[in-house]
C-alpha cells in the first residue's frame, strides 16, 4: 500500500506555519508598530470623545502591532473617554450559546466566574473599581462615575439585553461600541436590537419558558436570576451580515487602520435609528419565512 503524496506536504506545511507566523510578527513589530499616542488619535478619528460611554470589543496579540500591554491598552481607552466617561465590556462566561450554557446547570459567581470574551475583558474584570452586572448570560463590566447605575438591576430583567439592562443604558448615554482588532460581528449590542424588533418577527426570539439560574452576588450570597434566553430558531435565522451591510452602506461604521490593526466604532443611537428605518421598510436581519404580500405599517408579522 503506497502512502499519499499529500502526507509529506501536509507535514511540511505544519512545520512551516510557526516560522511564517514568527516572521510576520517580526515584520509587524518593526514596520507596523504603534503606541499610545497613535491609538488615542485613532480613537478620536473614529468619533470617540471625552465623556462618552464606550463598550469595547477587542483582540490582543503580537499581530496587531500595539507596543503596550493589556493594561496600557485599557488605559488608552479610559483616557479617550476621560474622567466623566465610562468604559464597558461584555464578560460572557461561555463561548457557546446562552442556551447551551444554562443547560449545563452551572452557577454564575459575579465575583469569580471568568469572562470568556478574551484577555482584555478578563483583565478588565479583575481591575480595581470595575463593576460587573449580576446576570448569568450577559454580564457587563463598567468603570466610570455612573457605573453603579449602569449595572444596577440587571439581575431583575428577564430579557438579558432588553429594557433596564446596561445595553439600554448605553443607548441612553448616547454610547459608542468600539472594535479593536476584532470583526464587527462581535457586536453584542446586536441582542438589544433584536429585542427592539422582536414583536415584529413571525417567530419567537426567546424560549417559551424562562430559566431560573443560581448565582452568587457581590457579597457572596447565593441568589437566583430568572431570565429568558434566545430561542434556537431565532439563532438559526439570524443574518448579521444584513445589519452590517446596512450600517456600512449608510456610513455609520467609522474605521481607521493603525499599524496592523483596524479600529472601528459605531454610535448606538444611530444604529437604533437604522434598525427602525429597516423595520418600517419590512427589512430584518433574519431569514424570514414567506410573508404575505402586504403588511400594515407597524404591525407584527403573524
N, C-alpha and C positions, 0 to 999 in steps of 0.2 A: 504493500500500500504506500503510495507516494504522498509526501506532505504537500500541503498547499503552498504555492509560491507567495501567497499573501502573508503567511505566518512570519517570516523574517522581516518583511516590510513593516508589519504592524509593530513588531518588537523594536525596530529601528525608530519608528515614529514616537513610540512611548519613551524611548531613551533620549530622543532629541528634544522633546517638549520642554523638560525643565531647563535645558540650556537656552532655548529660544525665549522662554519667559524671563530668564535671568538677563539675557541681552536686552530684551525690551525694557525691563525695569531699569537697567543701567542707562539706556538711552533717555528714558523719561526723566530720571534724576539729573542727568547732565543738561539736556536741552529743553525739557518741558516743565521744569520745576517752577513752583511759585510759593510765595509766602503769605503772611497775614495781611499785609497792606494790599496786595493784588486781589486776594479773596474778598476783603471788605469792599474794595471798589467794584468788584463784580456783583456783589450783593446790592450795592446802590444802583448799579446799571440795570438790574432786573426789577427794580422798583421797591426794594425793602428800605423802609425809613425808620428813623428813631421813633419810638413809641408804638411800633407795630407789634402785633401778636403773630408769631411765625411758627407754624407746625413744620418741622424739619423731617424729611426722609433722606437718609444718607447711606453711602457706602464708604468703606475706608480700606485702603490698601496701597501698596507701592506703585501701582499702575497709574494712579491719578495725578501724581506729581506734587502734591502738597507736602511741604517740608516739615510741617509740625506734627505734634501728637494729637490724639483724640481730644485731650483736654484743651489744647490750644485751638483746635478746630471749633470746639464748642464755645470757647471764649470769643472767637471772632463773630460768631452768630449772636452771642449775647451783646457784644459791642455794637453790632448792627442795629439791634432793637433798642439799646440804651437802657438806662435805669427805669424808665417808665414803661418799657415794653415787656413782652413775655416770649419765652421760648417754650415750645411744646413739642413733644414727640409721642408717638404711639408706642406702647410696650406690650403688644400682644404676647401671651405666654405659649404660643403654639406656632407651628409652620403650616399646619393643615387648615381645615375649615373650623369655624367655631362649633359647628355641629359635631364634628368628629372629636374635637377637644372635650366637649362636655359629655359626650358619650363614654369617655374614658373614666369619668367619675372622679377626676382629680379635684383637690381642694386648692383654691386660689388664696395665697397669702400675699396681701398687698405689700408687705414689708420685704418678703424674701423670694417670692416667685420670680425667676429671671425673665427679662424681656428676650424674646426670640427674634427681634427685629433688627439685629445687627449689633456690632460692637459699640457704635456711638450711642445707640439707645440704651444699651445695658450700662455703659459708663455713666450716662446721664441719670439713670435710675439711682445710682449709688452716690451721686453728687450731693453734698450737703445743701439743704434748703429746697431741694426738688420735692414736690408733692406728686402723689400718684392717686388717680381716682380709683375708688373701690368698685370695680366692675370686672367680672371674671373673663369676659371675652374681648373687650375693647378698652382696657385701662389706658389712660392718657397721663403723661408726665408733664408737669408745668413748673417753670421757675419765673417769678415776676411778682410785682406788688399785689396783683389780684388773683394769685394762684389759688388761694383757698376758695374763692368764689367760683372759679372756673371748674374746679374738680368737685365742688360740693354737690351732694345729692345724686351723683351718677348711679349709686347703688339702688336708688329708688326708681329708676327709669327702666321700664320693661322693654323698651326698644333701645338697643345699646348705642346707637348713633343718632337717635331722633331728638325730639324736644327735651330741653332741660339737661342735655349732655354737654360735655366740653366741645363737641363738634358744633352744636348750635351756638355756644358762647363764642367760639372762634369767629363765626359769621357776625355775631353781634358786635364784636370788636373790629369789624372790617379787616379780618385777618388775612394772612398770606400762607400758602403752602409752598415750601421751598424744597428743591431736589438737588442734592449734591452727589453727583456721580452715580445716580440710580435712574432707571427709566421712569417715565411719567406714570406707568402702570402701577407704581407703588402708592398711588394717590388714595389713602384710606378715607379721606373726606368723601369719596365716591359713595360710601354707605349712607352718609347723610342725604346725599342727592337721591339715592334710591328711596329713602323714606319719604322725601318730599313728593315723589310721583307715585308711590305705591298704591294709592287708592284709584289710580287711573289704569292700572295694569289688569289684564284679564287672567291673572294667575296670582296666587298669594306670594308676597315677598317673604313672609315669616312662617315658621312652623305653626301648626294648628294650636298646639299647647305650649306654654312656657316651661322652662326648666327652673327648678329650684336648686341653686348651686351653693354648696358650702364654701364659705370664705373666712378669712381671718383679717380683722381690721387693723388699723394703725396702732391700736392699743393692745393688740394680741388677743382680742376677744373673738370667739367663734360666732359667726352670724350666717345668714343665708341671703342670697340675692336672687330675685325672680326675674328672669329675662327670656324673651323670645330670641330665636336665632334664625338666620337666613335659611329659607327652605331649599332643598335640593333642586327643585325645578327652577327657582329663580337663579340660583348659581349657574345652572346649566344653560340658561337662556341669556346670561349676561354677554354683552358685546361692548367691552370697554373701549375698543378702538373707535366706535362711533362717537362717543363723547370726546375722545381726544381729537379726532378729526374735526369735529365742530368747533372746539376751542382753538385749535391751530388755524383753522380757516378764518376765524374772527380775529386772530392776532392777540388772543388773551393769554397765551403762554409766552412769557418773555424769557429768552435764553441768552447765555453768554458762555463762550468757550474760554477757558483759562487753563493754561498748561495742557494737561491731557484729560481735563475734566470739563463736563458740561454742567453749568449751574442754570437751573430754571426756576421760575416762580409764577404763581397764578394767584390772583386775589379772589377769595371765595365768593364774595358778593357778585362779582362779575360772572363767575361760574354758575351761581344760582340763577341769575338773570338769563343766561344762555339756556339752561335746562328748562326754565319756564317758557322761553320762546320756542324751544323744541317741542315741549308738551302741547302748547297751543296749536302747533302745526301737525300734531299727531306723530311726532318723532320721538322714539325712545331708544335707550341704549340696551335693548334686549332684542332677541329674536322672538317676535310675536307670532302667535297663531294667526290664521287667516281672520281678518277683521271685516265687519260689514262695510259696504261701500261708503256709507255716510254715518258720521257720529256727531252728535250735538256738541257744541263747544263747551268744554269744561266738564263733560260727563265721563265717568269711568267706563272703560270698555268692559262689557259683560262676558 
